[in-house]
Amino acid sequence: MDGIRIGRRLGAGFGVASLVGLVAMSGSVGAVAKATVPAGLSVKSFNSSFSEMAKFKALTAAGKGLVGVILPDTTSSTRYVDFDAPYLARAFRLAGYSKAQFKIDNAQGVDATELADAQADIAVGAKVLVFDPIDSTVGAQIQSYAASHGVAVISYDRATFVGSKTYYVSFNNFTVGQLIGKGFVSCVTAWHVTKPKVFVLDGGQDTDPNAVSFAQGYNSVIWGKASTPLSAGLTNQKGYTLIGEQITPGWVNATGGTIFQQQFTAHPSINATVEANDGLANAVVTDLKNAGVGPRKIPTTGQDATLQGMENVLQGYQCGSVYKAVYQEAQDAVALATIIRAHKAPPKALVNSTTTPPAGVSGQKQPASLLTPVWVDRSNMASTVVKDKFISASALCSAVTKDVCKAAGIKA
């Protein structure tokens, strides 16, 4: 992949004026003045053909310095290797960046490595950093270091709620949670789950503020309370009873599976579950299968639209998953970085929102560019994740059989 150096062998609250003073520019004042932000640019501009990116070539030429990108790891999700890195590289190239003008690293899940990568990028002339913080601690460290060196920051996929020089590019996390909640409620009805006894398995709220927002979203739909965690014994008007809600420290799937197994042993009446992502859902599905539970008996939920998640959906063990089109997020980040690097003001249709720390999370509001996620189940799998080649149709159908795929309108 051109322009990428994948590290370790991976082979809002601030005004435009403050950012203008922050970012150094290249070329003559006249060249900068002639470069303009593409007309009509918004969060809806980015498609799978990357056609919008060619419109940024003048802005790229007007800007100066490196754009450094640091992805968090290769283990929590294969998306960073399979999608984010190549999509970001493609967006940079189509926007007119040379190999020397952008660099993409991966921190391999180590805070010290992520901070070191950021420092190294700044040392070689980065004017904008795009980074996905492993956790809030290293996020704050990178933001502080970048600010002290006059470097603008875009927090990618996960928010960094500190400082006054940080943008956020992601999907609307509360909306992600709402989609999970709506999908769960629909599934409970479709699978004829009577008197639902619900266990909720949250993500890593100990390290990831997004996990808090996810839980607030699905709890608001299911229980009418946008908070987390909720107390056992809670009921709703649909006759659901909450058996318990627990976080999974660090988003570790094996830990989530152990938590659920313990709860299912202690509360065998559990007949419906909510999980914050596909990895946790699969851990629960594995426990259910080991306990002899068949398909369409106990709902599970998720996000990330992984291959395993789609297999579980088609096989009747998972209700659905939230799909976040990474090609949109990658282009959004590159577009925003290019605008900042060229000393221009991002349009309101691109920076279309703000992100605020969830209750219990310290920090401050930041300007945000929030994309729209999609709930995927068997009814629209073919027209979303398969069409976008986010998952391999052949791999999916090999796992679930061609007949199952055919019933869902998927051609191997």
KOLKEVO-79096 format. One record per residue (C-alpha): residue in three letters; z, y, x. Coordinates in steps of 0.1 Angstrom, whole numbers, plus 5000, padded with zeros to 4 digits. Last residue first. Example, Ala and Ser with C-alpha at 12.3 -4.5 7.8 and 13.67 -1.06 7.14 Angstrom:
<rec 'SER',<5071,4989,5137>>,
<rec 'ALA',<5078,4955,5123>>,
! end
This chain:
<rec 'ALA',<4965,4833,4786>>,
<rec 'LYS',<4957,4850,4753>>,
<rec 'ILE',<4987,4864,4734>>,
<rec 'GLY',<4985,4868,4696>>,
<rec 'ALA',<5021,4857,4691>>,
<rec 'ALA',<5010,4823,4676>>,
<rec 'LYS',<4986,4820,4705>>,
<rec 'CYS',<5015,4824,4730>>,
<rec 'VAL',<5034,4796,4714>>,
<rec 'ASP',<5003,4774,4714>>,
<rec 'LYS',<4997,4783,4751>>,
<rec 'THR',<5030,4769,4761>>,
<rec 'VAL',<5063,4788,4768>>,
<rec 'ALA',<5064,4788,4806>>,
<rec 'SER',<5026,4785,4812>>,
<rec 'CYS',<5021,4811,4785>>,
<rec 'LEU',<5043,4836,4803>>,
<rec 'ALA',<5028,4830,4837>>,
<rec 'SER',<4992,4833,4823>>,
<rec 'ALA',<5001,4864,4804>>,
<rec 'SER',<5015,4880,4835>>,
<rec 'ILE',<5040,4907,4828>>,
<rec 'PHE',<5036,4945,4831>>,
<rec 'LYS',<4999,4938,4827>>,
<rec 'ASP',<4997,4969,4804>>,
<rec 'LYS',<4982,4947,4776>>,
<rec 'VAL',<5008,4921,4782>>,
<rec 'VAL',<5037,4945,4781>>,
<rec 'THR',<5025,4964,4750>>,
<rec 'SER',<4998,4951,4727>>,
<rec 'ALA',<5005,4914,4732>>,
<rec 'MET',<5043,4919,4729>>,
<rec 'ASN',<5039,4937,4696>>,
<rec 'SER',<5051,4911,4669>>,
<rec 'ARG',<5069,4889,4694>>,
<rec 'ASP',<5094,4916,4702>>,
<rec 'VAL',<5092,4948,4722>>,
<rec 'TRP',<5112,4980,4715>>,
<rec 'VAL',<5095,5010,4731>>,
<rec 'PRO',<5109,5037,4754>>,
<rec 'THR',<5100,5074,4753>>,
<rec 'LEU',<5100,5095,4784>>,
<rec 'LEU',<5126,5120,4795>>,
<rec 'SER',<5120,5148,4819>>,
<rec 'ALA',<5155,5162,4826>>,
<rec 'PRO',<5173,5194,4835>>,
<rec 'GLN',<5209,5186,4845>>,
<rec 'LYS',<5243,5189,4827>>,
<rec 'GLN',<5274,5185,4848>>,
<rec 'GLY',<5295,5160,4865>>,
<rec 'SER',<5324,5136,4858>>,
<rec 'VAL',<5319,5105,4836>>,
<rec 'GLY',<5345,5097,4810>>,
<rec 'ALA',<5322,5108,4781>>,
<rec 'PRO',<5286,5105,4792>>,
<rec 'PRO',<5274,5130,4817>>,
<rec 'THR',<5247,5153,4802>>,
<rec 'THR',<5209,5149,4806>>,
<rec 'THR',<5187,5177,4796>>,
<rec 'SER',<5154,5178,4778>>,
<rec 'ASN',<5116,5184,4779>>,
<rec 'VAL',<5110,5190,4816>>,
<rec 'LEU',<5074,5180,4810>>,
<rec 'ALA',<5068,5199,4777>>,
<rec 'LYS',<5089,5228,4791>>,
<rec 'PRO',<5064,5233,4819>>,
<rec 'PRO',<5076,5229,4855>>,
<rec 'ALA',<5077,5262,4873>>,
<rec 'LYS',<5057,5263,4906>>,
<rec 'HIS',<5066,5264,4942>>,
<rec 'ALA',<5040,5239,4953>>,
<rec 'ARG',<5067,5213,4963>>,
<rec 'ILE',<5083,5217,4928>>,
<rec 'ILE',<5050,5211,4910>>,
<rec 'THR',<5042,5181,4933>>,
<rec 'ALA',<5077,5166,4927>>,
<rec 'LEU',<5073,5170,4890>>,
<rec 'ALA',<5039,5152,4890>>,
<rec 'VAL',<5051,5125,4913>>,
<rec 'ALA',<5081,5118,4891>>,
<rec 'ASP',<5061,5118,4859>>,
<rec 'GLN',<5035,5095,4875>>,
<rec 'ALA',<5061,5070,4884>>,
<rec 'GLU',<5078,5071,4850>>,
<rec 'GLN',<5046,5066,4831>>,
<rec 'TYR',<5036,5036,4853>>,
<rec 'VAL',<5071,5022,4848>>,
<rec 'ALA',<5065,5017,4811>>,
<rec 'LYS',<5100,5012,4797>>,
<rec 'TYR',<5101,4983,4774>>,
<rec 'VAL',<5132,4976,4754>>,
<rec 'SER',<5137,4939,4747>>,
<rec 'GLY',<5135,4916,4718>>,
<rec 'CYS',<5155,4892,4696>>,
<rec 'GLN',<5163,4867,4723>>,
<rec 'TYR',<5166,4829,4720>>,
<rec 'GLY',<5136,4823,4698>>,
<rec 'GLN',<5112,4808,4724>>,
<rec 'LEU',<5090,4838,4723>>,
<rec 'VAL',<5119,4862,4729>>,
<rec 'ASN',<5134,4840,4757>>,
<rec 'GLU',<5100,4839,4774>>,
<rec 'MET',<5097,4877,4771>>,
<rec 'GLY',<5132,4881,4787>>,
<rec 'GLN',<5122,4858,4816>>,
<rec 'LEU',<5091,4878,4822>>,
<rec 'THR',<5111,4910,4821>>,
<rec 'ALA',<5109,4935,4793>>,
<rec 'ASP',<5134,4959,4809>>,
<rec 'GLN',<5159,4958,4781>>,
<rec 'GLY',<5180,4933,4763>>,
<rec 'THR',<5192,4915,4731>>,
<rec 'THR',<5207,4882,4721>>,
<rec 'PRO',<5209,4866,4686>>,
<rec 'ILE',<5227,4834,4679>>,
<rec 'LYS',<5209,4808,4658>>,
<rec 'ARG',<5172,4815,4662>>,
<rec 'PRO',<5168,4789,4689>>,
<rec 'GLY',<5193,4760,4694>>,
<rec 'VAL',<5230,4761,4706>>,
<rec 'GLY',<5239,4730,4725>>,
<rec 'ALA',<5267,4746,4746>>,
<rec 'ASN',<5245,4745,4777>>,
<rec 'LYS',<5218,4763,4757>>,
<rec 'LEU',<5244,4790,4747>>,
<rec 'ASP',<5255,4795,4783>>,
<rec 'THR',<5219,4798,4795>>,
<rec 'VAL',<5212,4823,4767>>,
<rec 'VAL',<5242,4844,4778>>,
<rec 'ALA',<5229,4846,4814>>,
<rec 'ASN',<5194,4853,4800>>,
<rec 'ALA',<5208,4882,4779>>,
<rec 'LEU',<5226,4896,4810>>,
<rec 'GLY',<5193,4896,4829>>,
<rec 'ASP',<5174,4910,4799>>,
<rec 'ASN',<5195,4941,4796>>,
<rec 'ALA',<5225,4957,4778>>,
<rec 'GLU',<5234,4926,4758>>,
<rec 'VAL',<5244,4923,4722>>,
<rec 'THR',<5256,4891,4707>>,
<rec 'ALA',<5258,4872,4674>>,
<rec 'ASN',<5275,4840,4663>>,
<rec 'ILE',<5309,4843,4679>>,
<rec 'SER',<5331,4819,4659>>,
<rec 'PRO',<5338,4799,4691>>,
<rec 'HIS',<5362,4826,4702>>,
<rec 'ALA',<5381,4815,4733>>,
<rec 'THR',<5353,4794,4746>>,
<rec 'PHE',<5327,4820,4736>>,
<rec 'GLN',<5348,4846,4754>>,
<rec 'GLN',<5351,4827,4786>>,
<rec 'GLN',<5314,4818,4785>>,
<rec 'PHE',<5305,4854,4779>>,
<rec 'ILE',<5325,4867,4809>>,
<rec 'THR',<5311,4840,4831>>,
<rec 'GLY',<5275,4848,4821>>,
<rec 'GLY',<5282,4885,4828>>,
<rec 'THR',<5295,4877,4862>>,
<rec 'ALA',<5264,4857,4869>>,
<rec 'ASN',<5242,4886,4858>>,
<rec 'VAL',<5259,4912,4881>>,
<rec 'TRP',<5254,4946,4865>>,
<rec 'GLY',<5279,4961,4890>>,
<rec 'PRO',<5308,4951,4868>>,
<rec 'THR',<5297,4936,4835>>,
<rec 'ILE',<5314,4957,4808>>,
<rec 'GLN',<5333,4941,4779>>,
<rec 'GLU',<5331,4944,4741>>,
<rec 'GLY',<5350,4921,4718>>,
<rec 'ILE',<5351,4901,4686>>,
<rec 'LEU',<5335,4929,4666>>,
<rec 'THR',<5332,4920,4629>>,
<rec 'TYR',<5300,4926,4610>>,
<rec 'GLY',<5301,4929,4572>>,
<rec 'LYS',<5272,4953,4568>>,
<rec 'GLN',<5296,4982,4561>>,
<rec 'ASN',<5310,4979,4596>>,
<rec 'THR',<5340,4961,4612>>,
<rec 'LEU',<5362,4967,4642>>,
<rec 'GLY',<5385,4938,4651>>,
<rec 'ALA',<5381,4942,4689>>,
<rec 'SER',<5382,4978,4702>>,
<rec 'LEU',<5351,4997,4712>>,
<rec 'PRO',<5341,5003,4748>>,
<rec 'THR',<5323,5026,4745>>,
<rec 'SER',<5315,5055,4722>>,
<rec 'ALA',<5288,5066,4698>>,
<rec 'LYS',<5305,5051,4667>>,
<rec 'GLY',<5285,5040,4636>>,
<rec 'TRP',<5292,5004,4644>>,
<rec 'ILE',<5257,4989,4649>>,
<rec 'VAL',<5236,5021,4654>>,
<rec 'SER',<5262,5042,4673>>,
<rec 'ASN',<5273,5011,4693>>,
<rec 'TYR',<5237,5006,4704>>,
<rec 'GLY',<5233,5042,4717>>,
<rec 'GLN',<5268,5045,4732>>,
<rec 'ALA',<5263,5013,4750>>,
<rec 'PHE',<5230,5025,4766>>,
<rec 'SER',<5246,5058,4775>>,
<rec 'VAL',<5275,5041,4793>>,
<rec 'ALA',<5250,5019,4812>>,
<rec 'ASN',<5231,5050,4823>>,
<rec 'PRO',<5263,5062,4840>>,
<rec 'ASP',<5259,5033,4865>>,
<rec 'THR',<5287,5022,4888>>,
<rec 'ASP',<5317,5010,4867>>,
<rec 'GLN',<5295,5011,4835>>,
<rec 'GLY',<5277,4981,4849>>,
<rec 'GLY',<5261,4968,4817>>,
<rec 'ASP',<5277,4960,4784>>,
<rec 'LEU',<5282,4925,4768>>,
<rec 'VAL',<5290,4929,4731>>,
<rec 'PHE',<5304,4900,4711>>,
<rec 'VAL',<5297,4900,4674>>,
<rec 'LYS',<5310,4878,4646>>,
<rec 'PRO',<5283,4882,4620>>,
<rec 'LYS',<5292,4872,4585>>,
<rec 'THR',<5260,4852,4580>>,
<rec 'VAL',<5232,4852,4606>>,
<rec 'HIS',<5200,4847,4586>>,
<rec 'TRP',<5177,4849,4617>>,
<rec 'ALA',<5157,4878,4602>>,
<rec 'THR',<5189,4897,4591>>,
<rec 'VAL',<5207,4894,4625>>,
<rec 'CYS',<5173,4902,4641>>,
<rec 'SER',<5170,4935,4623>>,
<rec 'VAL',<5205,4945,4633>>,
<rec 'PHE',<5199,4936,4669>>,
<rec 'GLY',<5166,4954,4671>>,
<rec 'LYS',<5182,4985,4657>>,
<rec 'GLY',<5210,4983,4683>>,
<rec 'ILE',<5187,4977,4712>>,
<rec 'LEU',<5165,5006,4701>>,
<rec 'GLN',<5196,5028,4698>>,
<rec 'GLY',<5206,5019,4734>>,
<rec 'VAL',<5172,5028,4748>>,
<rec 'THR',<5174,5061,4727>>,
<rec 'PHE',<5207,5069,4745>>,
<rec 'ASN',<5189,5062,4778>>,
<rec 'ASN',<5160,5085,4771>>,
<rec 'PHE',<5136,5073,4798>>,
<rec 'SER',<5137,5086,4833>>,
<rec 'VAL',<5131,5116,4855>>,
<rec 'TYR',<5162,5138,4863>>,
<rec 'TYR',<5161,5172,4882>>,
<rec 'THR',<5187,5182,4907>>,
<rec 'LYS',<5195,5215,4924>>,
<rec 'SER',<5228,5225,4908>>,
<rec 'GLY',<5251,5199,4921>>,
<rec 'VAL',<5263,5167,4905>>,
<rec 'PHE',<5253,5145,4875>>,
<rec 'THR',<5230,5121,4894>>,
<rec 'ALA',<5210,5102,4868>>,
<rec 'ARG',<5194,5069,4871>>,
<rec 'ASP',<5156,5064,4866>>,
<rec 'TYR',<5147,5088,4894>>,
<rec 'SER',<5170,5117,4905>>,
<rec 'ILE',<5146,5144,4916>>,
<rec 'VAL',<5160,5165,4944>>,
<rec 'ALA',<5149,5197,4961>>,
<rec 'VAL',<5156,5202,4998>>,
<rec 'GLY',<5173,5233,5013>>,
<rec 'HIS',<5192,5214,5039>>,
<rec 'SER',<5227,5218,5023>>,
<rec 'ALA',<5211,5208,4990>>,
<rec 'ALA',<5197,5176,5004>>,
<rec 'TYR',<5231,5166,5018>>,
<rec 'SER',<5249,5173,4986>>,
<rec 'GLN',<5223,5154,4965>>,
<rec 'ILE',<5224,5125,4989>>,
<rec 'GLN',<5262,5122,4988>>,
<rec 'ALA',<5264,5126,4950>>,
<rec 'GLY',<5239,5098,4945>>,
<rec 'VAL',<5258,5077,4970>>,
<rec 'THR',<5289,5079,4949>>,
<rec 'SER',<5271,5077,4915>>,
<rec 'ASP',<5256,5043,4923>>,
<rec 'ILE',<5224,5028,4938>>,
<rec 'PRO',<5208,5062,4933>>,
<rec 'ASP',<5171,5062,4924>>,
<rec 'PHE',<5156,5088,4947>>,
<rec 'VAL',<5129,5114,4947>>,
<rec 'LEU',<5134,5138,4976>>,
<rec 'VAL',<5115,5170,4979>>,
<rec 'LYS',<5109,5192,5010>>,
<rec 'ALA',<5108,5163,5034>>,
<rec 'GLY',<5103,5174,5070>>,
<rec 'VAL',<5110,5146,5094>>,
<rec 'ALA',<5147,5151,5094>>,
<rec 'ILE',<5148,5153,5056>>,
<rec 'ASP',<5132,5118,5053>>,
<rec 'ALA',<5157,5105,5079>>,
<rec 'GLN',<5187,5119,5060>>,
<rec 'ALA',<5174,5103,5027>>,
<rec 'ASP',<5169,5070,5044>>,
<rec 'ALA',<5204,5072,5059>>,
<rec 'LEU',<5219,5079,5025>>,
<rec 'GLU',<5201,5049,5010>>,
<rec 'THR',<5211,5027,5039>>,
<rec 'ALA',<5248,5037,5036>>,
<rec 'ASP',<5247,5028,4999>>,
<rec 'VAL',<5233,4994,5005>>,
<rec 'GLY',<5213,4977,4977>>,
<rec 'GLN',<5182,4971,4998>>,
<rec 'ALA',<5177,5009,5003>>,
<rec 'ASN',<5140,5008,4996>>,
<rec 'ASP',<5116,5033,5012>>,
<rec 'ILE',<5086,5052,5000>>,
<rec 'LYS',<5069,5079,5021>>,
<rec 'PHE',<5047,5108,5012>>,
<rec 'GLN',<5027,5135,5030>>,
<rec 'ALA',<5016,5115,5061>>,
<rec 'LYS',<4995,5090,5041>>,
<rec 'SER',<4976,5120,5025>>,
<rec 'TYR',<4985,5132,4991>>,
<rec 'GLY',<4956,5141,4967>>,
<rec 'ALA',<4971,5134,4933>>,
<rec 'LEU',<4953,5101,4932>>,
<rec 'ARG',<4971,5090,4964>>,
<rec 'PHE',<5005,5101,4952>>,
<rec 'ALA',<5001,5083,4918>>,
<rec 'ARG',<4989,5051,4935>>,
<rec 'ALA',<5019,5051,4958>>,
<rec 'LEU',<5043,5057,4929>>,
<rec 'TYR',<5027,5028,4910>>,
<rec 'PRO',<5028,5005,4940>>,
<rec 'ALA',<5065,5012,4947>>,
<rec 'ASP',<5076,5013,4911>>,
<rec 'PHE',<5058,4981,4899>>,
<rec 'ASP',<5063,4948,4917>>,
<rec 'VAL',<5089,4959,4943>>,
<rec 'TYR',<5111,4982,4922>>,
<rec 'ARG',<5104,4961,4891>>,
<rec 'THR',<5119,4930,4906>>,
<rec 'SER',<5153,4941,4892>>,
<rec 'SER',<5188,4940,4906>>,
<rec 'THR',<5175,4923,4937>>,
<rec 'THR',<5150,4944,4956>>,
<rec 'ASP',<5172,4976,4959>>,
<rec 'PRO',<5176,5013,4953>>,
<rec 'LEU',<5142,5030,4956>>,
<rec 'ILE',<5140,5060,4980>>,
<rec 'VAL',<5110,5084,4978>>,
<rec 'GLY',<5104,5111,5003>>,
<rec 'VAL',<5079,5139,4995>>,
<rec 'LEU',<5069,5154,5029>>,
<rec 'GLY',<5061,5190,5036>>,
<rec 'LYS',<5040,5218,5022>>,
<rec 'GLY',<5024,5225,4989>>,
<rec 'ALA',<4991,5243,4981>>,
<rec 'ALA',<4970,5212,4988>>,
<rec 'THR',<4992,5191,4964>>,
<rec 'LEU',<4989,5218,4938>>,
<rec 'ALA',<4951,5218,4941>>,
<rec 'LYS',<4950,5180,4939>>,
<rec 'PHE',<4972,5178,4908>>,
<rec 'LYS',<4944,5172,4882>>,
<rec 'ALA',<4937,5139,4899>>,
<rec 'MET',<4970,5126,4886>>,
<rec 'GLU',<4962,5128,4849>>,
<rec 'SER',<4938,5098,4850>>,
<rec 'PHE',<4965,5074,4860>>,
<rec 'SER',<4946,5046,4841>>,
<rec 'SER',<4978,5034,4825>>,
<rec 'ASN',<4985,5067,4809>>,
<rec 'PHE',<5006,5098,4817>>,
<rec 'SER',<5002,5129,4796>>,
<rec 'LYS',<5029,5122,4770>>,
<rec 'VAL',<5057,5136,4792>>,
<rec 'SER',<5038,5169,4791>>,
<rec 'LEU',<5010,5187,4809>>,
<rec 'GLY',<4989,5208,4785>>,
<rec 'ALA',<4971,5226,4813>>,
<rec 'PRO',<4975,5212,4847>>,
<rec 'VAL',<5000,5233,4868>>,
<rec 'THR',<4981,5259,4888>>,
<rec 'ALA',<4969,5264,4923>>,
<rec 'LYS',<4953,5298,4927>>,
<rec 'ALA',<4987,5315,4935>>,
<rec 'VAL',<4995,5290,4962>>,
<rec 'ALA',<4961,5295,4979>>,
<rec 'GLY',<4966,5333,4977>>,
<rec 'VAL',<5001,5332,4993>>,
<rec 'SER',<4985,5314,5022>>,
<rec 'GLY',<4991,5278,5031>>,
<rec 'SER',<5024,5260,5028>>,
<rec 'MET',<5056,5265,5008>>,
<rec 'ALA',<5093,5262,5014>>,
<rec 'VAL',<5114,5250,4985>>,
<rec 'LEU',<5148,5265,4978>>,
<rec 'GLY',<5140,5300,4968>>,
<rec 'VAL',<5117,5288,4941>>,
<rec 'LEU',<5144,5263,4931>>,
<rec 'SER',<5169,5291,4925>>,
<rec 'ALA',<5144,5310,4905>>,
<rec 'VAL',<5135,5280,4884>>,
<rec 'GLY',<5170,5278,4871>>,
<rec 'PHE',<5195,5251,4875>>,
<rec 'GLY',<5214,5227,4852>>,
<rec 'ALA',<5205,5199,4850>>,
<rec 'GLY',<5071,4945,5028>>,
<rec 'LEU',<5104,4954,5016>>,
<rec 'ARG',<5109,4948,5053>>,
<rec 'ARG',<5140,4969,5058>>,
<rec 'GLY',<5124,5000,5044>>,
<rec 'ILE',<5092,5000,5025>>,
<rec 'ARG',<5070,5023,5045>>,
<rec 'ILE',<5044,5033,5020>>,
<rec 'GLY',<5015,5057,5026>>,
<rec 'ASP',<4988,5033,5016>>,
<rec 'MET',<5000,5000,5000>>,
! end
